[in-house]
Amino acid sequence: MAARTPIIAGNWKMHRDHLEAIQLVQKLAYHLEEDDYEGQEVVLCPPFVSLRSVQTILQSDRLPMQLGAQTCYDQDEGAFTGEISVPMLERLDVTYVLAGHSERRELFGETDEVVNAKTAAIQRHGLRPIVCVGESLEQREAGQAVEVVTEQLRGSLAGIDVSDPEALVVAYEPVWAIGTGRTATPDDAQEMCAAVRAELRSLYGEDTATGMRVQYGGSVKPGNIRALMAEADIDGALVGGASLSSEDFALIVGHRR
Ligand code: PEP
């Protein structure tokens, strides 16, 4: 089994308009060296309205970064005011789509069933879901972290076939670490990512689970990326706040220098 290709993704959330997005990508590219892209995937997830500008700049400047979207709808087209379909994202060269980010789960009521339908839609069109799971502080303190995450995985991945292990990524993001500056220790993050992989093993078997990427997300910064990436079951990072700074995100992507 070939080694898993690390994947570092920046989730810009609802930040940066389409002009600021271009500047951010240009500055990021300026700070990155050619070697930084080697042997790992770098993904940018701007808001929907900036996808086209980011696509254009990635293409025109031949930047080896992939485009990601922050969510999608599960239907291909129709009278769904305000929604964006996977075929629309496909036309914009989007490769990855986040499904079930904790902010979507918490603020927009996305259940595991909703996340499951979105994951299926993303796969149906050949794009790659990044399925997000993670426990709250209350659940962690009650000793339920593994149980909660396992349940989210089972619900979100029900009936989802994974024949190409690289085509579906799981992001373990403890809710209490997102945007709080409080990171899980590398040991805790490793323990949870190993639990995620154990569940993937029971869903998909040893070979597939060994080939699937599991990201850690939650206050990833230039100062903690190396220790996190050194862990056996952490194959990348989903980065929120720090991906809005070209310097910080470049240091995170370039952590192997
Ligand atoms: C996220 O939005 O997925 C995230 C991990 O945010 P932050 O890095 O800001 O904690």
Residues whose N, C-alpha, C, O or C-beta is under 5 A from the ligand:
A	BS01	PEP	N11 A177 I178 G179 T180 G217 G218 S219 V220 L238 V239 G240 G241 A242
